[in-house]
Amino acid sequence: MFVESERFNQLVLRLFHTELEAVYEEYNMGKDRDRSKVYEATLSALFPQHPYGISTIGLGEHLKKPLRWWL
């Protein structure tokens, strides 16, 4: 009980982001990493005309229009 009371003693509640905002933030964080840039360039070079050529999170255009971009 003591451990739980310390955890909730000075509780700070924050609003949660919507799922799309969280995904968009992950997308932006990935754009800043060198290894992500290399990974995306490798995928697009290996699979230029295939959906495998796009990273799992998609492109910026996909996040702006998230509904059924794969169809």
C-alpha positions in Angstrom: 0.0 0.0 0.0 2.9 2.3 0.7 4.3 1.9 -2.8 1.0 2.6 -4.4 0.4 5.6 -2.2 3.7 7.1 -3.2 2.9 6.5 -6.9 -0.4 8.4 -6.6 0.8 11.0 -4.1 1.6 13.7 -6.7 -0.3 12.4 -9.7 -0.2 14.4 -12.9 -3.0 13.6 -15.4 -2.3 14.3 -19.0 -4.7 14.2 -21.9 -4.1 11.3 -24.3 -3.5 11.9 -28.0 -5.7 10.3 -30.5 -4.3 7.3 -32.3 -3.7 9.3 -35.5 -1.8 11.9 -33.6 0.4 9.2 -32.0 1.1 7.6 -35.4 1.9 11.0 -37.0 4.3 11.7 -34.1 6.0 8.3 -34.7 6.2 9.1 -38.4 7.9 12.4 -37.6 10.3 10.8 -35.2 11.3 8.3 -37.9 12.0 11.0 -40.4 14.7 12.3 -38.1 16.6 9.0 -37.7 19.3 8.1 -40.2 18.6 4.4 -40.0 15.0 5.0 -40.9 16.0 7.1 -43.9 18.3 4.2 -45.0 15.6 1.6 -44.4 13.0 3.6 -46.4 15.5 4.2 -49.3 16.4 0.5 -49.4 12.7 -0.6 -49.5 11.9 1.9 -52.3 14.9 0.7 -54.3 14.2 -3.0 -53.9 10.4 -2.7 -54.5 9.8 0.4 -56.6 6.3 -0.6 -57.9 5.1 -2.7 -54.9 3.6 -1.9 -51.6 6.6 -3.4 -49.9 8.5 -0.4 -51.1 6.7 1.7 -48.5 7.5 1.5 -44.8 4.9 0.0 -42.5 3.8 3.4 -41.2 3.2 4.7 -44.7 3.8 8.1 -46.2 2.9 11.5 -45.1 0.1 11.6 -47.7 -1.3 8.4 -46.2 -1.5 10.0 -42.7 -3.3 13.0 -44.0 -6.0 10.8 -45.6 -5.9 7.7 -43.4 -9.0 5.9 -44.8 -8.4 3.1 -47.2 -5.1 4.4 -48.7 -4.1 0.9 -49.6 -7.0 0.3 -52.0 
